[in-house]
Amino acid sequence: MYRASDRVEHAAWIERLEAASETLDLDAETRSTATDLFLSQAPDSVDGKRVVAAGSLYAAALIRGQQRSQSAVADAMDVSRLSVQQRWKSILADAGFTPPTW
């Protein structure tokens, strides 16, 4: 869970999520889910935030049935595909979802 003040503190990252979501043609529900996942786990370091934001976006797309490739999400968020690959399952698990096993 996160505080309302977290939205203000991380406004720039939320804008990056929005821009990447637009690039990936994701709907409003997916954008909202990505924001919630990110704010629930936002770390202190800038590099950590970038990776968590990308992983949150990928996980949100899976949750909402708007799957995009890890490479496409990584490109949209300016991180490596490996960063997305290593982070999305833990984001899903921390949010109470069971990550797929494929």
Buried (B, 14 or more C-beta within 10 A) or exposed (E): EBEEEBEEEBEEBBEBBBEBBEBBEBEEEBBBBBBBBBBBBBEEEEEEBBBBBBBBBBBBBBBBEBEBEBEBBBBBBEBBBEBBBEBBBBBBEEBEBEEEEE
